[in-house]
Amino acid sequence: MSYLLSHTALKAEAQRLGFSVCGCAPAAPVEEWRRRQWEHYLAHHHHAGMSYLENHLDKRLNPRLLVDGAQTVISLALNYYQGDACTFSSYQFARYAVGRDYHEVVKERLAALLQFVRQTSDGRVDGRAFCDTAPVDEHYWAWRCGLGWLGRNTQLIIPHAGSHFFLGELILTAPTDHYDAPLSSHCGNCLRCVKACPTGALSPADGLDARRCLSYLTIEHRGPFPPELPTPPLGNCIYGCDRCIAACPHNQSAPLTEVQDFYPRSELTQMSADDWSSLTQEQFSRIFTHSAVKRTKLEGLLRNIQCAKTKAQS
């Protein structure tokens, strides 16, 4: 008989490590509706310039292809909500990016949970940890593992807690003695996130079109902004955009994170408007070491700042 992982023990250890929510599901190909969503998304180029999403689609749709002998997917969520909007000298950053790089913080906890699994099973169970760095459909698996539902803004919404959460996964080579059930959507007829998007990137029918999404445009996109966008498009956002999240009624009573790494780094609070405009490569590298903001590179951040300045002066 194969080794059975204890669902109760896994959740207890995840909670001890600081994770907000933990759930388990059998490792299997994603359901047909999700496969069709991915095919539609890619066929209509809603992924914009993120060509890496086209790679390894077979693995994204089937976690068994990522880990030999995979039998269980564990999805975990870690709260990053810090309260007040993350605005520094009138420039706003997405909340998730103002502290330490979430890849590092979440992966440390995932590694500790994986070590717990290996030790408690006397080495009979192995697996891999993932946090936004491999072809894993993390929102789907968070839903499938019962953490929350997939909101109209494509974010995972956790009951009574909202969507300010980082996600991570363990894919393990043993079953658990209990699996969690997915949750039905509580979005109803609400369209607040759709109406809050200033560029029309969200559609009730088609979901998110990254070609118009300010998060994509301020972080992943290189070069000038598309001419069909409103001019200037950013408002005061220079890294990411939290508008659809802020508009969601399920985020109105979001709990504060206890993870100090996710609170704004002191360097950000000391920056003046002139400091932002004259940012050098040396300063950028120093301020944003171990930060998700380094993803946009200095050139992208300065482009965003110039666009925000144009809005302020208009």
Beta strands, then each sheet from edge to edge (+ up, - down):
strand 1: 21-26
strand 2: 72-79
strand 3: 87-88
strand 4: 91-93
strand 5: 127-130
strand 6: 149-150
strand 7: 156-157
strand 8: 165-172
strand 9: 202-203
strand 10: 207-208
strand 11: 237-239
sheet 1: 1+ 2- 8+ 5-
sheet 2: 3+ 4- 11-
sheet 3: 6+ 7-
sheet 4: 9+ 10-
end
